[in-house]
Amino acid sequence: MTISSANHRSSFLALDLSGTGAPRSWAGSGDSESEAFIMGRLAGLASLADKGGVDLITLGSTFRLGSGRRRDDWLDGALAASRLGRHTSNLTVAASVPLGVTDVAHVASAVASVHKATAGRAAWQVEGGSRPLSARAVEGVIGALAAPRVSRRTGRDVSTRAAQVVVTVREPLDLELAAARADVARIRVATLDEAVAARAAIRQAAADWGRDADEIRVLVDVRTVLGADDEGARARADLLAILDDESESGTDTSLLAFVGTSAGLAELWQEWVAAGAADGFTVIPASVPTDVLAVVTELVGELTARGLRGAVERQAPVAPRKRVAAAHGARRRVAVGV
């Protein structure tokens, strides 16, 4: 098998911190202190990840701060991401602001606020899943984020690089949107062959749009339990399975799961990247903060030792370059899903 172009650049490391949010049992509790607790823990983990070399952290649509004081709690991810601007300086912060709950303008405004608060390090995570995405609405948000900004005071163009776009690929339409518009595509697969096929499909579709396929980083989601040795990791996984009975990812056979040491995960990582199955991974820690700490203090070093990470590459996901041109193709080809 031909080694993919993923080997010619630093492998990408993302960390899904959606699990740091309030548990479902806290919903509507009205406890004003819960938000401060959740935000404090998240800020500490984000700062650790930033200093440790993580490229991207994500907060999905399920993330909640838990205070129960706002009716618009679907904005909790964006609110938390904005606050993380003070605690990070390198990594990109992606938040899911769901379409369908509010209009395109409000979604774009929320993402733009995160982008400003993080000094140009924001990303919008587009999630489809059971709710079909409207290609027209997605294009509306992306177009608004990329629109020129003129200072009211000076009249000058003060535009910065547009916020990044992260697309979670679950359905065929998601794949088309990722190919046409994403800087990062997250795929959920369970086997190496599935990942190879999915990444190839995204790259081919991107080429069909006239994009350079290397503009998109395809990341495989992996739910991770890390331990000092395999036996210890398995023991932790068994305990988590008992305690975490609300977690869908614990029983989801479509999601890659890894239980073992950081060295073992790095070996799997190297195998998948070499096979053209991924440009990197989105680590979903099964236990916070234990697995987050292991990622930063152990996994990053293991990846670096294998040549999968470069110490000098501390940049955001690939900057959008042909976003405006690609928009027209996306509307033509994806409109059937509107």
Disulfide bonds with the S-S distance in Angstrom:
none
